[in-house]
Amino acid sequence: MGIDPINPFELPLLNTVILLSSGATITYGHHALIKGDRAGSLYGSIATVVLAVIFTIFQAVEYNVSSFTISDSVFGSCFYFGTGFHGFHVIIGTIFLGVGL
């Protein structure tokens, strides 16, 4: 009671599109690397890192505008646990890709 959940068709949908796009760009970079296309590999990797940073920024915005906290209820705990670990995964992946670049 008293929890106003985030509309899944706004910022979460945009973040989903960004994540799917980053999967496409890293796949493009990987295939370019296999073909020996250095420029394509760099462009794909750079685009992926940029999309990952944008995703992380939007996730922080989503946390700031949410009307609930991790201690409000089971909903808040599950939301922040799931999105927090996923965000951590994205940050670690971004670091790995940055080092690889």
Backbone as CSV, one residue per row, in Angstrom:
resi,resn,N_x,N_y,N_z,CA_x,CA_y,CA_z,C_x,C_y,C_z
1,MET,0.831,-1.178,0.000,0.000,0.000,0.000,0.878,1.246,0.000
2,GLY,0.445,2.252,-0.734,1.180,3.502,-0.774,2.347,3.513,-1.737
3,ILE,2.512,2.452,-2.518,3.619,2.392,-3.471,3.087,2.666,-4.863
4,ASP,3.689,3.638,-5.507,3.332,3.982,-6.875,4.405,3.403,-7.788
5,PRO,4.154,2.228,-8.398,5.198,1.609,-9.221,5.499,2.430,-10.468
6,ILE,6.690,2.233,-10.992,7.134,2.935,-12.194,6.408,2.354,-13.400
7,ASN,5.930,3.223,-14.280,5.251,2.777,-15.494,6.260,2.048,-16.384
8,PRO,6.025,0.773,-16.696,7.004,0.014,-17.479,7.110,0.460,-18.933
9,PHE,6.198,1.295,-19.396,6.230,1.733,-20.794,6.896,3.089,-20.973
10,GLU,7.576,3.568,-19.969,8.295,4.838,-20.064,9.803,4.566,-20.011
11,LEU,10.452,4.979,-18.951,11.913,4.826,-18.844,12.367,3.362,-18.862
12,PRO,11.674,2.427,-18.210,12.120,1.028,-18.308,12.095,0.488,-19.745
13,LEU,11.115,0.883,-20.527,11.058,0.444,-21.925,12.219,1.034,-22.720
14,LEU,12.519,2.300,-22.486,13.653,2.939,-23.158,14.954,2.229,-22.785
15,ASN,15.128,1.891,-21.504,16.331,1.181,-21.079,16.416,-0.204,-21.718
16,THR,15.279,-0.857,-21.900,15.264,-2.160,-22.568,15.724,-2.027,-24.013
17,VAL,15.245,-1.006,-24.699,15.651,-0.774,-26.091,17.151,-0.471,-26.159
18,ILE,17.649,0.297,-25.209,19.080,0.614,-25.168,19.897,-0.653,-24.956
19,LEU,19.453,-1.523,-24.046,20.186,-2.771,-23.804,20.177,-3.677,-25.021
20,LEU,19.043,-3.805,-25.676,18.975,-4.633,-26.883,19.848,-4.045,-27.994
21,SER,19.877,-2.735,-28.084,20.727,-2.073,-29.082,22.201,-2.313,-28.784
22,SER,22.558,-2.293,-27.508,23.960,-2.542,-27.165,24.353,-3.978,-27.492
23,GLY,23.423,-4.902,-27.380,23.699,-6.277,-27.791,23.944,-6.368,-29.285
24,ALA,23.193,-5.589,-30.047,23.379,-5.580,-31.505,24.715,-4.949,-31.881
25,THR,25.092,-3.872,-31.190,26.347,-3.202,-31.542,27.568,-4.033,-31.164
26,ILE,27.511,-4.746,-30.035,28.668,-5.573,-29.675,28.744,-6.792,-30.599
27,THR,27.603,-7.287,-31.057,27.610,-8.386,-32.026,28.192,-7.919,-33.351
28,TYR,27.827,-6.711,-33.765,28.413,-6.129,-34.978,29.929,-6.015,-34.837
29,GLY,30.371,-5.493,-33.687,31.812,-5.355,-33.449,32.521,-6.696,-33.428
30,HIS,31.877,-7.705,-32.876,32.469,-9.039,-32.816,32.621,-9.636,-34.216
31,HIS,31.582,-9.517,-35.017,31.657,-10.043,-36.385,32.677,-9.269,-37.223
32,ALA,32.774,-7.970,-36.986,33.787,-7.187,-37.691,35.183,-7.633,-37.283
33,LEU,35.362,-7.948,-36.016,36.654,-8.429,-35.534,37.019,-9.760,-36.191
34,ILE,36.051,-10.645,-36.309,36.300,-11.943,-36.948,36.708,-11.761,-38.411
35,LYS,36.098,-10.790,-39.088,36.410,-10.536,-40.501,37.697,-9.733,-40.682
36,GLY,38.262,-9.240,-39.602,39.486,-8.449,-39.700,39.232,-6.979,-39.960
37,ASP,37.991,-6.540,-39.793,37.623,-5.136,-39.999,37.837,-4.383,-38.686
38,ARG,39.034,-3.819,-38.537,39.385,-3.146,-37.276,38.478,-1.951,-36.995
39,ALA,38.198,-1.156,-38.016,37.358,0.034,-37.819,35.951,-0.359,-37.363
40,GLY,35.380,-1.356,-37.999,34.047,-1.808,-37.611,34.018,-2.347,-36.196
41,SER,35.080,-3.040,-35.812,35.176,-3.562,-34.457,35.257,-2.434,-33.432
42,LEU,36.053,-1.420,-33.739,36.157,-0.269,-32.834,34.840,0.487,-32.735
43,TYR,34.192,0.728,-33.878,32.910,1.451,-33.865,31.853,0.686,-33.079
44,GLY,31.796,-0.625,-33.272,30.824,-1.429,-32.543,31.080,-1.425,-31.048
45,SER,32.340,-1.521,-30.666,32.694,-1.535,-29.248,32.458,-0.175,-28.601
46,ILE,32.831,0.883,-29.293,32.612,2.232,-28.747,31.118,2.508,-28.598
47,ALA,30.335,2.134,-29.598,28.886,2.335,-29.516,28.298,1.560,-28.343
48,THR,28.808,0.369,-28.099,28.318,-0.442,-26.982,28.642,0.213,-25.644
49,VAL,29.853,0.712,-25.501,30.238,1.371,-24.251,29.387,2.631,-24.029
50,VAL,29.149,3.396,-25.081,28.322,4.606,-24.964,26.901,4.227,-24.542
51,LEU,26.334,3.211,-25.177,24.980,2.777,-24.815,24.925,2.268,-23.375
52,ALA,25.962,1.576,-22.929,25.991,1.081,-21.554,26.054,2.235,-20.549
53,VAL,26.817,3.260,-20.869,26.885,4.430,-19.982,25.532,5.137,-19.947
54,ILE,24.896,5.276,-21.090,23.562,5.889,-21.135,22.582,5.071,-20.312
55,PHE,22.631,3.743,-20.445,21.764,2.875,-19.654,21.979,3.118,-18.167
56,THR,23.226,3.179,-17.739,23.543,3.358,-16.322,23.032,4.713,-15.816
57,ILE,23.173,5.747,-16.627,22.664,7.074,-16.247,21.151,7.035,-16.110
58,PHE,20.472,6.417,-17.078,19.012,6.324,-17.010,18.560,5.475,-15.822
59,GLN,19.333,4.461,-15.455,18.986,3.658,-14.288,19.088,4.510,-13.024
60,ALA,20.094,5.354,-12.951,20.222,6.264,-11.805,19.056,7.239,-11.758
61,VAL,18.634,7.736,-12.921,17.470,8.630,-12.978,16.238,7.893,-12.489
62,GLU,16.074,6.647,-12.910,14.919,5.851,-12.485,14.910,5.679,-10.967
63,TYR,16.080,5.456,-10.370,16.158,5.335,-8.915,15.779,6.651,-8.232
64,ASN,16.205,7.767,-8.817,15.932,9.066,-8.197,14.465,9.476,-8.268
65,VAL,13.746,9.049,-9.298,12.353,9.475,-9.452,11.355,8.474,-8.885
66,SER,11.837,7.307,-8.449,10.898,6.321,-7.907,10.351,6.813,-6.568
67,SER,9.102,6.444,-6.317,8.424,6.920,-5.108,8.588,5.964,-3.934
68,PHE,9.448,4.978,-4.042,9.625,3.988,-2.980,11.109,3.719,-2.783
69,THR,11.428,3.114,-1.656,12.812,2.775,-1.347,12.934,1.270,-1.151
70,ILE,14.143,0.820,-0.921,14.378,-0.603,-0.730,13.707,-1.108,0.551
71,SER,13.484,-0.234,1.503,12.915,-0.648,2.786,11.400,-0.453,2.872
72,ASP,10.752,-0.035,1.789,9.310,0.206,1.851,8.481,-1.069,1.901
73,SER,8.860,-2.071,1.156,8.073,-3.302,1.126,8.847,-4.365,0.368
74,VAL,8.199,-5.505,0.186,8.800,-6.562,-0.617,8.986,-6.079,-2.047
75,PHE,8.057,-5.273,-2.553,8.171,-4.742,-3.910,9.456,-3.933,-4.056
76,GLY,9.705,-3.031,-3.112,10.922,-2.218,-3.169,12.178,-3.054,-3.056
77,SER,12.154,-4.044,-2.174,13.317,-4.915,-2.017,13.607,-5.691,-3.292
78,CYS,12.569,-6.277,-3.883,12.752,-7.047,-5.118,13.184,-6.152,-6.275
79,PHE,12.578,-4.971,-6.362,12.910,-4.043,-7.446,14.378,-3.636,-7.380
80,TYR,14.819,-3.167,-6.216,16.192,-2.688,-6.099,17.206,-3.829,-6.131
81,PHE,16.833,-5.005,-5.618,17.731,-6.157,-5.684,17.952,-6.558,-7.140
82,GLY,16.861,-6.724,-7.885,16.974,-7.150,-9.284,17.650,-6.129,-10.173
83,THR,17.196,-4.893,-10.101,17.772,-3.860,-10.965,19.171,-3.462,-10.505
84,GLY,19.423,-3.547,-9.211,20.747,-3.200,-8.696,21.811,-4.181,-9.151
85,PHE,21.511,-5.476,-9.043,22.482,-6.465,-9.497,22.649,-6.426,-11.015
86,HIS,21.569,-6.148,-11.724,21.697,-6.036,-13.171,22.531,-4.810,-13.535
87,GLY,22.286,-3.698,-12.848,23.083,-2.495,-13.082,24.548,-2.727,-12.774
88,PHE,24.830,-3.476,-11.707,26.212,-3.822,-11.368,26.837,-4.659,-12.485
89,HIS,26.073,-5.585,-13.031,26.522,-6.417,-14.145,26.866,-5.546,-15.360
90,VAL,26.018,-4.565,-15.647,26.261,-3.675,-16.783,27.511,-2.832,-16.545
91,ILE,27.692,-2.341,-15.328,28.875,-1.528,-15.021,30.147,-2.354,-15.169
92,ILE,30.154,-3.571,-14.654,31.326,-4.444,-14.786,31.593,-4.739,-16.261
93,GLY,30.530,-5.031,-17.034,30.689,-5.279,-18.468,31.233,-4.070,-19.199
94,THR,30.777,-2.887,-18.807,31.275,-1.659,-19.424,32.768,-1.483,-19.144
95,ILE,33.173,-1.787,-17.916,34.589,-1.695,-17.585,35.401,-2.681,-18.408
96,PHE,34.901,-3.914,-18.528,35.611,-4.924,-19.314,35.730,-4.491,-20.777
97,LEU,34.637,-3.991,-21.330,34.679,-3.546,-22.733,35.598,-2.347,-22.902
98,GLY,35.589,-1.440,-21.936,36.480,-0.282,-21.995,37.936,-0.687,-21.965
99,VAL,38.272,-1.651,-21.107,39.638,-2.140,-21.044,39.999,-2.844,-22.354
100,GLY,39.052,-3.595,-22.901,39.298,-4.279,-24.159,39.507,-3.326,-25.322
101,LEU,38.847,-2.187,-25.249,39.028,-1.184,-26.300,40.457,-0.669,-26.291
